[in-house]
Amino acid sequence: MATTKSTPKQPAASPNLPTPSINPLHAEALETFLELVPVKRLSQHTRKLLLSYLKHEMPDGPEDFLIDHIGDLENLFDLLDALEQNQPGL
């Protein structure tokens, strides 16, 4: 059975909100980062490190105060997944 990756959901555009834009300095830094770092490897290794740490340090699961931080990491993984889909040569 084939599995498919889901694409991150884009928030609905609101007519009252300004169009988001990326600071040119940030765009340049992101472009340099993507040229130097294989996104797929970074994504896989980061997930493995996190899971290994959690299994070793918190065998009963993460503490309540970490749940918000894990949500931030999930957002990072979503970003890495989106970058991986668009990175040429993978």
MOMO-V952394 format. One record per pair of residues at least 4 apart in sequence whose C-alpha atoms are under 6 Angstrom apart, sorted by the first residue. I is the first residue (numbers start at 1). GAP is how many residues later the second one is. Records with the same first field share a line. If there is no record, write none. Layout:
I: GAP, GAP
//
This chain:
33: 4
39: 4, 45
40: 44
41: 4
42: 4
48: 4
53: 4
54: 4
55: 4
58: 4
80: 4
83: 4
//
